[in-house]
Amino acid sequence: ENRICGTYTYTSTNGTADSEPQCVFYNHSHTAWADTGCAKTAWNSTHVTCCCNHLTAFTVVVGGEDVRREDAVILEGITNAGLGLSFICLVLTFVVVAGSRELREQLQSKLLLNLVGALATAHLLFFFISAPTSMSGCQVLSFSMMYFLLASFGWMSVQAHSLYTTFVLANVWDKSRHHDRTQLARYSAFAWGDPIIVVFIGAFVDTNGSISTTQSTSGDSVVQFCWFDRNSTIKWFFIIPMMASVLFNVFAALRVIGAVLVQIRKHRVSDADFKQKLVQLVADTKVVFVIASVTGCGWVLALLVVFQVGGLAAQYAFTVAAVFQGTMI
């Protein structure tokens, strides 16, 4: 269970069982206080320790370990702000590229539109995982988000492969491949089709769905949030493809960045002054960020969270890199 605990001060009226403190959270969906997913683990006449499961940071998708409530609040704030901003930026990117006839006819732009669509949908679905309605509804939401996240990784790998074949294996100025409809069809079959197979196999192997649950104060098993339990089998059907995609993307991105910077520097003057060198450094940094963003290199930090290396620092770094990816794109 991903339990977030905190100790609070309260005033006891008479010390009887009837005056024992209750651990609750404010349910914004129902505009009322509720105890679902919360329980008191220790208390005395002045203090009570509550453990709840309603703070949802982006690290839950890769099985982030428990953190202090203070850090959970910060991580959730970063998640909401980052995903919200990224979603807006992704929508604007889609509108701008799709609205330009010259841009949308290029293969690289078509690949970008598919990536933006998959990633924006995954971001939108994440906003609903902390508002569970029923087990069946959560299963649909979990499998849907799993599919669009895997599709996003697929399109990131497509971006990495396309850039690699263009800048590393072929002439850097070769434009002919940007109009190859056959290549787009192959990419689409891989990025949109393969995740369907993975999701169906995962659902077949783990028939229970293994939605993350917890115990309410009444002892009932209730939905914690709409994503797979980190001890479930199906989570590996998400994590393993993610790791394979990330490792390939990082390798390809590093080769592409090196090839692009070499080409750029061939056309620069060797006796540039400090101001010119500063401008060149900024330009090089932009190249690195653009390539790293569309290939999802920031997700390499997810490996630290998955294998619990780096502790809290890794969770912060991964959250920032993942939720602001859409903004960088």
Contacts in CASP RR format, 6 or more apart in sequence:
PFRMAT RR
TARGET T0000
AUTHOR 0000-0000-0000
METHOD contacts of the structure
MODEL  1
ENRICGTYTYTSTNGTADSEPQCVFYNHSHTAWADTGCAKTAWNSTHVTC
CCNHLTAFTVVVGGEDVRREDAVILEGITNAGLGLSFICLVLTFVVVAGS
RELREQLQSKLLLNLVGALATAHLLFFFISAPTSMSGCQVLSFSMMYFLL
ASFGWMSVQAHSLYTTFVLANVWDKSRHHDRTQLARYSAFAWGDPIIVVF
IGAFVDTNGSISTTQSTSGDSVVQFCWFDRNSTIKWFFIIPMMASVLFNV
FAALRVIGAVLVQIRKHRVSDADFKQKLVQLVADTKVVFVIASVTGCGWV
LALLVVFQVGGLAAQYAFTVAAVFQGTMI
1 53 0 8 1.000
1 212 0 8 1.000
1 214 0 8 1.000
1 224 0 8 1.000
2 53 0 8 1.000
2 60 0 8 1.000
2 63 0 8 1.000
2 64 0 8 1.000
2 66 0 8 1.000
2 212 0 8 1.000
2 224 0 8 1.000
2 230 0 8 1.000
3 51 0 8 1.000
3 52 0 8 1.000
3 53 0 8 1.000
3 66 0 8 1.000
3 214 0 8 1.000
4 51 0 8 1.000
4 52 0 8 1.000
4 53 0 8 1.000
4 54 0 8 1.000
4 55 0 8 1.000
4 66 0 8 1.000
4 67 0 8 1.000
4 68 0 8 1.000
4 69 0 8 1.000
4 72 0 8 1.000
5 41 0 8 1.000
5 49 0 8 1.000
5 50 0 8 1.000
5 51 0 8 1.000
5 52 0 8 1.000
5 68 0 8 1.000
5 69 0 8 1.000
6 49 0 8 1.000
6 50 0 8 1.000
6 51 0 8 1.000
6 68 0 8 1.000
6 69 0 8 1.000
7 47 0 8 1.000
7 48 0 8 1.000
7 49 0 8 1.000
7 50 0 8 1.000
8 47 0 8 1.000
8 48 0 8 1.000
8 49 0 8 1.000
8 50 0 8 1.000
9 46 0 8 1.000
9 47 0 8 1.000
10 21 0 8 1.000
10 46 0 8 1.000
10 47 0 8 1.000
10 48 0 8 1.000
11 46 0 8 1.000
12 19 0 8 1.000
12 21 0 8 1.000
12 45 0 8 1.000
12 46 0 8 1.000
13 19 0 8 1.000
15 45 0 8 1.000
20 40 0 8 1.000
20 43 0 8 1.000
21 40 0 8 1.000
21 43 0 8 1.000
21 48 0 8 1.000
22 35 0 8 1.000
22 40 0 8 1.000
22 217 0 8 1.000
23 35 0 8 1.000
23 38 0 8 1.000
23 39 0 8 1.000
23 40 0 8 1.000
23 48 0 8 1.000
23 50 0 8 1.000
23 51 0 8 1.000
23 52 0 8 1.000
23 217 0 8 1.000
24 33 0 8 1.000
24 34 0 8 1.000
24 35 0 8 1.000
24 38 0 8 1.000
25 33 0 8 1.000
25 34 0 8 1.000
25 35 0 8 1.000
25 36 0 8 1.000
25 37 0 8 1.000
25 38 0 8 1.000
25 52 0 8 1.000
25 54 0 8 1.000
26 32 0 8 1.000
26 33 0 8 1.000
26 34 0 8 1.000
27 33 0 8 1.000
27 34 0 8 1.000
27 36 0 8 1.000
29 131 0 8 1.000
35 216 0 8 1.000
35 217 0 8 1.000
35 218 0 8 1.000
36 216 0 8 1.000
36 222 0 8 1.000
37 52 0 8 1.000
37 53 0 8 1.000
37 54 0 8 1.000
37 214 0 8 1.000
37 215 0 8 1.000
37 216 0 8 1.000
37 222 0 8 1.000
37 224 0 8 1.000
38 50 0 8 1.000
38 51 0 8 1.000
38 52 0 8 1.000
38 53 0 8 1.000
38 54 0 8 1.000
38 216 0 8 1.000
38 217 0 8 1.000
39 50 0 8 1.000
39 51 0 8 1.000
39 52 0 8 1.000
39 215 0 8 1.000
39 216 0 8 1.000
39 217 0 8 1.000
40 48 0 8 1.000
40 49 0 8 1.000
40 50 0 8 1.000
40 51 0 8 1.000
40 217 0 8 1.000
41 49 0 8 1.000
41 50 0 8 1.000
41 51 0 8 1.000
42 48 0 8 1.000
42 49 0 8 1.000
43 49 0 8 1.000
53 214 0 8 1.000
53 224 0 8 1.000
53 225 0 8 1.000
54 130 0 8 1.000
54 225 0 8 1.000
55 69 0 8 1.000
55 72 0 8 1.000
55 73 0 8 1.000
55 75 0 8 1.000
55 76 0 8 1.000
56 76 0 8 1.000
56 79 0 8 1.000
56 129 0 8 1.000
56 130 0 8 1.000
56 225 0 8 1.000
57 72 0 8 1.000
57 75 0 8 1.000
57 76 0 8 1.000
57 77 0 8 1.000
57 78 0 8 1.000
57 79 0 8 1.000
57 315 0 8 1.000
57 319 0 8 1.000
58 75 0 8 1.000
58 79 0 8 1.000
58 83 0 8 1.000
58 126 0 8 1.000
58 318 0 8 1.000
58 319 0 8 1.000
58 322 0 8 1.000
58 323 0 8 1.000
59 75 0 8 1.000
59 305 0 8 1.000
59 315 0 8 1.000
59 318 0 8 1.000
59 319 0 8 1.000
60 129 0 8 1.000
60 212 0 8 1.000
60 225 0 8 1.000
60 227 0 8 1.000
60 230 0 8 1.000
61 126 0 8 1.000
61 145 0 8 1.000
61 149 0 8 1.000
61 227 0 8 1.000
61 238 0 8 1.000
62 239 0 8 1.000
62 242 0 8 1.000
62 302 0 8 1.000
62 305 0 8 1.000
62 306 0 8 1.000
62 318 0 8 1.000
63 230 0 8 1.000
63 235 0 8 1.000
63 305 0 8 1.000
63 306 0 8 1.000
64 230 0 8 1.000
64 305 0 8 1.000
64 306 0 8 1.000
64 308 0 8 1.000
64 315 0 8 1.000
65 305 0 8 1.000
65 308 0 8 1.000
65 311 0 8 1.000
65 315 0 8 1.000
67 75 0 8 1.000
67 312 0 8 1.000
67 315 0 8 1.000
71 312 0 8 1.000
71 315 0 8 1.000
75 315 0 8 1.000
75 316 0 8 1.000
75 319 0 8 1.000
78 316 0 8 1.000
78 319 0 8 1.000
78 320 0 8 1.000
78 323 0 8 1.000
79 126 0 8 1.000
79 319 0 8 1.000
79 323 0 8 1.000
80 127 0 8 1.000
81 323 0 8 1.000
82 323 0 8 1.000
82 324 0 8 1.000
82 327 0 8 1.000
83 123 0 8 1.000
83 126 0 8 1.000
83 127 0 8 1.000
83 323 0 8 1.000
84 123 0 8 1.000
85 324 0 8 1.000
85 327 0 8 1.000
86 119 0 8 1.000
86 123 0 8 1.000
86 323 0 8 1.000
86 324 0 8 1.000
86 325 0 8 1.000
86 326 0 8 1.000
86 327 0 8 1.000
87 120 0 8 1.000
87 123 0 8 1.000
87 124 0 8 1.000
87 326 0 8 1.000
89 326 0 8 1.000
89 327 0 8 1.000
89 329 0 8 1.000
90 116 0 8 1.000
90 117 0 8 1.000
90 119 0 8 1.000
90 120 0 8 1.000
90 123 0 8 1.000
90 326 0 8 1.000
90 329 0 8 1.000
91 120 0 8 1.000
93 112 0 8 1.000
93 116 0 8 1.000
93 326 0 8 1.000
93 329 0 8 1.000
94 113 0 8 1.000
94 116 0 8 1.000
94 117 0 8 1.000
94 120 0 8 1.000
96 103 0 8 1.000
97 103 0 8 1.000
97 104 0 8 1.000
97 109 0 8 1.000
97 112 0 8 1.000
97 113 0 8 1.000
97 116 0 8 1.000
98 104 0 8 1.000
98 113 0 8 1.000
103 109 0 8 1.000
104 110 0 8 1.000
104 113 0 8 1.000
105 179 0 8 1.000
106 178 0 8 1.000
106 179 0 8 1.000
107 162 0 8 1.000
107 177 0 8 1.000
107 178 0 8 1.000
107 179 0 8 1.000
107 180 0 8 1.000
107 183 0 8 1.000
107 184 0 8 1.000
108 162 0 8 1.000
108 178 0 8 1.000
110 184 0 8 1.000
111 155 0 8 1.000
111 158 0 8 1.000
111 159 0 8 1.000
111 162 0 8 1.000
111 184 0 8 1.000
111 187 0 8 1.000
112 159 0 8 1.000
112 294 0 8 1.000
112 329 0 8 1.000
114 155 0 8 1.000
114 158 0 8 1.000
114 187 0 8 1.000
114 188 0 8 1.000
114 191 0 8 1.000
114 192 0 8 1.000
115 152 0 8 1.000
115 155 0 8 1.000
115 156 0 8 1.000
115 158 0 8 1.000
115 159 0 8 1.000
115 294 0 8 1.000
115 329 0 8 1.000
116 326 0 8 1.000
116 329 0 8 1.000
118 148 0 8 1.000
118 151 0 8 1.000
118 152 0 8 1.000
118 154 0 8 1.000
118 155 0 8 1.000
118 191 0 8 1.000
119 148 0 8 1.000
119 152 0 8 1.000
119 155 0 8 1.000
119 325 0 8 1.000
119 326 0 8 1.000
119 329 0 8 1.000
121 148 0 8 1.000
122 145 0 8 1.000
122 148 0 8 1.000
122 149 0 8 1.000
122 151 0 8 1.000
122 152 0 8 1.000
123 326 0 8 1.000
125 141 0 8 1.000
125 144 0 8 1.000
125 145 0 8 1.000
125 148 0 8 1.000
126 145 0 8 1.000
128 141 0 8 1.000
128 226 0 8 1.000
129 138 0 8 1.000
129 141 0 8 1.000
129 142 0 8 1.000
129 145 0 8 1.000
129 225 0 8 1.000
129 226 0 8 1.000
129 227 0 8 1.000
130 225 0 8 1.000
130 226 0 8 1.000
131 226 0 8 1.000
132 138 0 8 1.000
132 222 0 8 1.000
132 223 0 8 1.000
132 224 0 8 1.000
132 225 0 8 1.000
132 226 0 8 1.000
134 223 0 8 1.000
135 211 0 8 1.000
135 223 0 8 1.000
137 226 0 8 1.000
138 211 0 8 1.000
138 223 0 8 1.000
138 225 0 8 1.000
138 226 0 8 1.000
139 209 0 8 1.000
139 211 0 8 1.000
141 226 0 8 1.000
142 209 0 8 1.000
142 211 0 8 1.000
142 226 0 8 1.000
142 227 0 8 1.000
142 228 0 8 1.000
143 199 0 8 1.000
143 203 0 8 1.000
145 226 0 8 1.000
145 227 0 8 1.000
146 195 0 8 1.000
146 199 0 8 1.000
146 228 0 8 1.000
146 237 0 8 1.000
146 238 0 8 1.000
147 195 0 8 1.000
147 196 0 8 1.000
147 199 0 8 1.000
149 238 0 8 1.000
149 242 0 8 1.000
150 194 0 8 1.000
150 195 0 8 1.000
150 198 0 8 1.000
150 199 0 8 1.000
150 238 0 8 1.000
150 241 0 8 1.000
150 242 0 8 1.000
151 191 0 8 1.000
151 192 0 8 1.000
151 195 0 8 1.000
153 241 0 8 1.000
153 242 0 8 1.000
153 245 0 8 1.000
153 246 0 8 1.000
153 299 0 8 1.000
154 190 0 8 1.000
154 191 0 8 1.000
154 194 0 8 1.000
154 195 0 8 1.000
154 245 0 8 1.000
155 187 0 8 1.000
155 191 0 8 1.000
156 245 0 8 1.000
156 249 0 8 1.000
156 294 0 8 1.000
156 295 0 8 1.000
156 296 0 8 1.000
156 299 0 8 1.000
157 190 0 8 1.000
157 191 0 8 1.000
157 245 0 8 1.000
157 248 0 8 1.000
157 249 0 8 1.000
157 295 0 8 1.000
158 187 0 8 1.000
158 190 0 8 1.000
158 191 0 8 1.000
159 249 0 8 1.000
159 294 0 8 1.000
159 295 0 8 1.000
160 248 0 8 1.000
160 249 0 8 1.000
160 252 0 8 1.000
160 253 0 8 1.000
160 256 0 8 1.000
160 295 0 8 1.000
161 187 0 8 1.000
161 252 0 8 1.000
162 177 0 8 1.000
162 187 0 8 1.000
163 252 0 8 1.000
163 253 0 8 1.000
163 256 0 8 1.000
163 291 0 8 1.000
163 294 0 8 1.000
163 295 0 8 1.000
164 252 0 8 1.000
164 255 0 8 1.000
164 256 0 8 1.000
165 177 0 8 1.000
166 172 0 8 1.000
166 174 0 8 1.000
166 177 0 8 1.000
167 256 0 8 1.000
167 259 0 8 1.000
167 260 0 8 1.000
167 263 0 8 1.000
168 252 0 8 1.000
168 255 0 8 1.000
168 256 0 8 1.000
168 259 0 8 1.000
170 177 0 8 1.000
172 259 0 8 1.000
172 260 0 8 1.000
172 263 0 8 1.000
177 183 0 8 1.000
195 241 0 8 1.000
198 237 0 8 1.000
198 241 0 8 1.000
199 237 0 8 1.000
201 237 0 8 1.000
202 233 0 8 1.000
202 234 0 8 1.000
202 237 0 8 1.000
203 209 0 8 1.000
203 234 0 8 1.000
205 233 0 8 1.000
205 234 0 8 1.000
205 237 0 8 1.000
206 232 0 8 1.000
206 233 0 8 1.000
206 234 0 8 1.000
206 237 0 8 1.000
209 228 0 8 1.000
209 232 0 8 1.000
209 234 0 8 1.000
210 228 0 8 1.000
210 229 0 8 1.000
210 231 0 8 1.000
210 232 0 8 1.000
210 233 0 8 1.000
210 234 0 8 1.000
210 235 0 8 1.000
211 223 0 8 1.000
211 224 0 8 1.000
211 226 0 8 1.000
211 227 0 8 1.000
211 228 0 8 1.000
211 229 0 8 1.000
212 223 0 8 1.000
212 224 0 8 1.000
212 225 0 8 1.000
212 227 0 8 1.000
212 228 0 8 1.000
212 229 0 8 1.000
212 230 0 8 1.000
213 221 0 8 1.000
213 222 0 8 1.000
213 223 0 8 1.000
213 224 0 8 1.000
213 229 0 8 1.000
214 221 0 8 1.000
214 222 0 8 1.000
214 224 0 8 1.000
215 221 0 8 1.000
215 222 0 8 1.000
216 222 0 8 1.000
228 234 0 8 1.000
228 235 0 8 1.000
228 238 0 8 1.000
229 235 0 8 1.000
239 306 0 8 1.000
242 299 0 8 1.000
242 302 0 8 1.000
243 302 0 8 1.000
243 303 0 8 1.000
243 306 0 8 1.000
245 299 0 8 1.000
246 296 0 8 1.000
246 297 0 8 1.000
246 298 0 8 1.000
246 299 0 8 1.000
246 300 0 8 1.000
246 302 0 8 1.000
246 303 0 8 1.000
247 300 0 8 1.000
249 295 0 8 1.000
249 296 0 8 1.000
249 297 0 8 1.000
249 299 0 8 1.000
250 295 0 8 1.000
250 297 0 8 1.000
250 300 0 8 1.000
252 295 0 8 1.000
253 291 0 8 1.000
253 292 0 8 1.000
253 295 0 8 1.000
253 296 0 8 1.000
253 297 0 8 1.000
256 291 0 8 1.000
256 295 0 8 1.000
257 287 0 8 1.000
257 288 0 8 1.000
257 291 0 8 1.000
257 292 0 8 1.000
260 287 0 8 1.000
260 291 0 8 1.000
261 284 0 8 1.000
261 287 0 8 1.000
264 283 0 8 1.000
264 284 0 8 1.000
264 287 0 8 1.000
268 280 0 8 1.000
269 276 0 8 1.000
272 280 0 8 1.000
289 328 0 8 1.000
290 328 0 8 1.000
291 297 0 8 1.000
292 298 0 8 1.000
292 328 0 8 1.000
293 325 0 8 1.000
293 326 0 8 1.000
293 328 0 8 1.000
293 329 0 8 1.000
294 329 0 8 1.000
296 325 0 8 1.000
298 318 0 8 1.000
298 321 0 8 1.000
298 322 0 8 1.000
298 325 0 8 1.000
299 318 0 8 1.000
299 321 0 8 1.000
299 322 0 8 1.000
299 325 0 8 1.000
301 314 0 8 1.000
301 317 0 8 1.000
301 318 0 8 1.000
301 321 0 8 1.000
301 322 0 8 1.000
302 318 0 8 1.000
302 322 0 8 1.000
303 309 0 8 1.000
304 310 0 8 1.000
304 311 0 8 1.000
304 314 0 8 1.000
304 317 0 8 1.000
304 318 0 8 1.000
305 314 0 8 1.000
305 315 0 8 1.000
305 318 0 8 1.000
END
